[in-house]
Amino acid sequence: MSDQILQKELENIEVTDTLQACPIDFSQSKVANPRAHQKQKEYDNGHDKSNFNEREKFAAYQGPQFKARFTDGTLPVEKDRYRLIWSRHCPWANRISIGIDLLGLDKVISNGIVDPLRPAGVVGDWFFTLDENNVDPILGIHSLGEAYRLADPTYDKRTTVPALVDIQTGKVVNNDYNNLVKEFVLSWQEYIPEGAPDLYPESLRPDIDALSDIILMDINYAVNEAGHGRSQADYKKWYDKVFNRLDWLEERLGNQRYLFGDQITLVDINLYVTLARFDLVFYQKYFVNKKRLVDYPNLWNYAKDLYAIPAFGDNTNFDSMRQRFYEVDHTPQEDLPRIIPLGPDDSIWKETNDRAERFG
């Protein structure tokens, strides 16, 4: 039987995937980027030419375009067939990297990491400039856009992470950040080792879906919408949604270790990726600043409890967040002065938490 409290909460929420999942380049808001609404010096490193001044061609709101599924048989389930491309800064991509590792699928699905800092003045694509010769060693490509255009030669939108690429064809087959982990849970059972958590238990699926939608709209999307508010009233609307929901979650986590009792589920991943960026990014940069994560005893201890699990902690990189959200790209400081925050102190995530003592 489904949780009637969750279902009632969901009745008050309009669920959509057309909100601000990821800003183009933080260029819509002066809060978010010192070069907002400005032109920038043009750069050309011999391979990647800047296009910041033409950024208006990219839509501010862009949902996933590639949604081929394993669950309906469109995509074959094959060991070593797929490669997850992600960036450590991105909460949406972080969902998938955590999910794969929790499920033990990292042995059969490889991953490649793009640079959180794009070439100077470049928007709309991600690049493998962290790899030797600036090329992904498995896919043999310099930018993620090459895999998008292999999938669709007419593709002219911005490329996004996460992106699941078919290694055999080099094509992006799925960039649906909201459903990809669920696809792995339901279709990759033969490769999920014994002892891996059941992230989507059948008896809880209606409730997990409901709470996932609640957190998607009132936390995951809402922090971005607040940071890119189009007016004071718009900013306040999303600001209030965030903190009303955090208060609600603080109370829920006062009674149980995880969002569904003593077991980790998909929705814990979905909440964690925003919490991990809250004090460093959303509180400071997006003016979502009524309270910090560390000011919520239950939420803060819950987040530290998850961080202590290797699949969460090993996939959480605060330096990458500082780079992407504050340094933005490789534009020289003399052309675009910006300050990268030294705090908060990342080491506090390794401090002990009270969750096991309280809930076992």
C-alpha positions in Angstrom: 0.0 0.0 0.0 1.4 3.4 -1.0 2.3 6.1 1.5 -0.8 8.4 1.5 1.3 11.3 2.9 3.6 11.2 0.0 0.8 10.9 -2.5 -0.9 13.9 -1.0 2.3 15.9 -1.1 2.7 15.0 -4.8 -0.8 16.3 -5.6 0.4 19.9 -4.9 3.4 19.6 -7.3 3.4 20.0 -11.1 6.1 17.6 -12.4 7.9 18.6 -15.5 11.4 18.1 -17.1 11.5 21.5 -18.8 12.8 23.5 -15.9 16.4 24.6 -15.5 18.3 21.4 -15.2 21.5 23.0 -16.1 22.2 26.6 -17.1 24.0 27.2 -20.4 26.9 29.0 -18.8 25.5 30.8 -15.8 25.2 33.7 -18.2 21.5 34.6 -17.6 22.2 36.0 -14.1 24.6 38.5 -12.8 24.5 36.6 -9.5 25.9 33.6 -11.2 28.5 34.9 -13.6 30.5 38.1 -13.7 30.3 38.2 -17.5 26.5 37.9 -17.6 24.9 39.8 -20.5 28.3 40.9 -21.7 30.4 40.2 -24.7 33.7 38.4 -24.2 37.1 38.4 -26.0 37.3 35.8 -28.7 39.7 32.9 -28.2 41.0 30.1 -30.5 43.5 27.6 -29.2 43.9 26.0 -32.6 41.3 23.3 -32.0 38.4 25.0 -30.1 37.1 28.4 -31.0 35.1 30.4 -28.4 31.4 30.9 -29.0 30.3 32.6 -25.8 29.1 35.7 -27.8 26.7 33.4 -29.8 25.4 31.6 -26.7 21.8 32.8 -27.4 21.4 30.0 -30.0 21.3 27.5 -27.1 18.0 27.1 -25.3 18.0 27.9 -21.6 15.7 25.0 -21.0 16.6 21.7 -22.6 15.5 18.3 -21.5 17.1 15.0 -22.4 16.9 14.2 -26.1 18.1 10.6 -26.1 16.0 8.1 -24.2 16.5 4.7 -25.7 15.8 2.1 -23.0 17.0 -1.2 -21.8 13.6 -2.0 -20.2 11.8 -2.2 -23.5 14.5 -4.0 -25.3 15.7 -1.1 -27.5 19.2 -1.2 -26.0 20.9 -4.6 -25.6 22.2 -5.4 -22.1 25.9 -6.3 -22.8 29.0 -6.3 -20.6 31.6 -3.7 -21.7 29.2 -2.3 -24.4 28.6 1.1 -22.8 30.6 4.0 -21.4 29.2 6.7 -19.1 30.4 10.2 -19.8 30.1 12.5 -16.9 31.6 15.5 -15.1 32.3 15.5 -11.4 30.8 18.9 -10.9 27.4 18.0 -12.3 24.7 16.8 -9.8 22.6 15.2 -12.7 25.6 13.2 -13.9 26.7 12.5 -10.3 23.4 10.6 -9.9 24.4 8.0 -12.5 28.0 7.6 -11.4 26.9 6.9 -7.8 24.1 4.5 -9.0 26.5 2.5 -11.2 29.0 2.1 -8.4 26.4 1.3 -5.7 25.0 -1.4 -8.0 28.4 -2.9 -8.7 28.1 -2.2 -12.4 31.3 -0.3 -12.6 32.9 -3.7 -13.6 30.8 -3.9 -16.7 30.1 -0.2 -17.6 33.2 2.0 -18.0 33.2 5.8 -17.4 34.9 8.8 -18.9 35.2 12.2 -17.3 35.0 15.5 -19.1 36.8 18.6 -17.9 34.6 20.8 -15.7 36.5 23.8 -17.3 35.7 24.2 -20.9 38.2 25.9 -23.3 38.2 29.7 -23.0 34.9 31.2 -24.0 33.4 27.9 -25.2 29.8 27.0 -24.3 27.5 24.2 -25.4 29.9 21.2 -25.3 32.2 19.2 -23.0 35.8 18.2 -23.7 38.2 15.4 -22.7 41.0 17.8 -21.8 41.7 15.8 -18.6 42.9 12.8 -20.7 46.1 12.3 -22.5 46.2 14.1 -25.8 42.8 15.6 -25.0 41.0 12.5 -26.3 38.9 9.9 -24.5 41.0 6.7 -24.5 38.0 4.4 -25.3 35.9 6.5 -27.6 38.7 8.3 -29.4 36.9 11.7 -29.4 38.0 15.2 -28.3 34.5 16.5 -27.3 31.3 14.9 -26.2 29.5 16.7 -29.1 31.1 14.2 -31.5 29.2 11.4 -29.9 26.0 13.4 -30.0 26.4 14.2 -33.7 27.2 10.5 -34.5 23.8 9.8 -32.9 22.1 12.6 -34.8 24.1 14.4 -37.6 21.7 17.3 -37.4 22.2 17.8 -33.7 22.9 21.5 -33.0 21.8 21.9 -29.3 24.2 21.9 -26.4 25.6 18.6 -25.2 24.8 17.5 -21.7 26.2 15.1 -19.1 25.5 12.4 -18.2 25.6 10.7 -21.5 25.6 6.9 -22.0 27.5 6.1 -25.2 27.4 2.8 -27.1 31.1 2.0 -27.6 30.4 -0.2 -30.7 28.9 2.8 -32.6 30.3 5.7 -30.7 26.8 7.2 -30.4 25.0 8.7 -27.4 22.1 6.4 -26.7 20.7 7.9 -23.5 21.1 11.2 -21.6 18.0 10.8 -19.4 19.5 11.7 -16.0 16.2 11.2 -14.2 15.6 7.6 -15.3 18.9 6.0 -16.2 19.8 4.5 -12.8 16.3 3.0 -12.7 16.9 1.4 -16.1 20.1 -0.2 -14.8 18.3 -1.5 -11.7 15.5 -3.1 -13.7 17.5 -4.5 -16.7 21.0 -5.3 -15.5 20.2 -7.8 -12.8 22.5 -10.5 -14.2 25.5 -8.2 -13.7 24.5 -6.8 -10.3 26.5 -8.7 -7.6 24.9 -10.3 -4.6 24.9 -7.9 -1.7 24.4 -4.8 -3.8 21.5 -2.7 -2.5 18.1 -2.9 -4.0 17.7 0.7 -5.0 14.1 0.2 -6.4 12.4 -2.5 -4.3 9.1 -3.5 -5.9 7.0 -2.9 -2.7 8.2 0.7 -2.5 8.1 1.7 -6.1 5.0 4.0 -6.1 6.4 5.8 -3.0 9.9 6.0 -4.4 8.5 7.5 -7.6 6.4 10.0 -5.6 9.2 11.2 -3.4 11.6 11.3 -6.3 9.2 13.7 -8.1 8.8 15.8 -5.0 12.6 16.1 -4.5 13.1 16.7 -8.3 10.7 19.7 -8.3 11.3 21.2 -4.8 15.0 20.6 -4.4 16.9 19.5 -7.5 15.2 21.9 -10.0 14.3 24.5 -7.4 17.8 25.5 -6.4 18.6 26.2 -10.1 15.4 28.1 -10.6 16.1 30.3 -7.5 19.6 31.1 -8.7 18.4 32.1 -12.1 15.2 33.8 -11.0 13.8 36.2 -13.6 12.4 38.5 -11.0 12.4 39.0 -7.2 9.0 37.3 -7.0 10.2 34.3 -9.1 13.3 33.9 -7.0 11.3 34.0 -3.8 8.9 31.4 -5.1 11.6 28.9 -5.7 13.6 29.9 -2.6 10.5 29.2 -0.4 10.0 25.8 -2.1 13.6 24.8 -1.3 13.4 25.7 2.4 9.9 24.4 3.0 10.9 21.1 1.5 14.2 21.0 3.5 12.2 21.5 6.7 9.9 18.7 5.7 12.9 16.4 4.9 14.6 17.3 8.2 11.5 16.1 10.0 11.3 12.9 8.0 14.9 12.1 8.6 14.4 12.6 12.3 12.7 9.2 12.4 14.7 7.0 10.1 18.3 6.6 8.8 17.4 7.0 5.1 14.4 8.3 3.2 12.8 4.9 3.3 13.8 3.5 6.6 17.0 1.4 6.8 17.6 0.9 3.1 19.2 3.2 0.5 17.0 3.7 -2.5 17.2 5.8 -5.7 15.7 8.8 -4.0 18.6 9.0 -1.5 21.0 9.4 -4.5 18.7 12.1 -6.0 18.7 14.1 -2.8 22.3 13.6 -1.9 23.7 15.2 -5.1 22.0 18.5 -4.3 23.0 18.4 -0.6 26.6 17.8 -1.5 26.6 21.0 -3.5 24.4 23.0 -1.2 26.7 25.0 1.1 29.5 25.4 -1.5 27.4 26.3 -4.5 23.7 26.9 -4.0 23.9 28.8 -0.6 26.8 31.1 -1.7 26.3 31.5 -5.5 22.6 31.1 -6.0 21.4 33.0 -3.0 19.6 30.0 -1.6 20.8 31.2 1.7 18.2 31.0 4.5 20.1 28.2 6.1 23.1 26.0 5.3 23.0 22.2 5.1 25.1 22.1 8.3 22.4 24.0 10.1 20.0 21.0 9.7 21.1 18.3 12.2 19.3 15.4 10.6 20.0 16.3 7.0 23.7 17.1 7.7 24.3 13.8 9.5 22.4 11.9 6.8 24.5 13.5 4.1 27.7 12.6 6.0 26.5 9.1 6.5 26.0 8.7 2.7 29.3 10.4 2.0 31.1 7.7 4.1 29.9 5.1 1.6 32.6 4.8 -1.1 30.0 5.0 -4.0 29.0 8.4 -2.7 32.2 9.8 -1.3 34.5 8.6 -4.1 32.1 10.2 -6.6 32.0 13.6 -4.8 34.6 16.1 -5.8 34.4 19.5 -4.3 37.4 20.9 -6.3 35.6 20.1 -9.5 32.5 22.0 -8.2 34.6 25.1 -7.4 36.1 25.0 -10.9 32.9 24.7 -12.8 30.6 27.0 -10.7 33.2 29.7 -9.9 36.1 29.5 -12.3 33.7 28.5 -15.2 36.3 27.9 -18.0 39.9 28.4 -19.0 39.5 32.1 -19.8 42.6 33.9 -18.4 42.1 35.7 -15.1 43.3 39.0 -16.6 40.5 38.9 -19.1 37.8 37.7 -16.7 38.7 38.2 -13.1 36.9 35.9 -10.7 37.3 34.6 -7.2 37.1 30.9 -6.3 36.0 30.4 -2.7 38.3 28.6 -0.3 35.5 27.4 1.9 33.5 25.7 3.2 36.0 23.3 4.7 35.6 20.1 2.8 37.1 18.0 5.6 34.0 18.3 7.7 32.3 15.8 5.4 34.6 13.2 6.9 33.6 13.9 10.5 31.6 11.3 12.3 27.8 11.2 12.0 25.1 9.9 14.4 22.9 7.9 12.0 24.2 4.4 12.8 24.1 5.1 16.5 20.5 6.4 16.4 19.0 4.0 13.9 21.4 1.0 13.7 
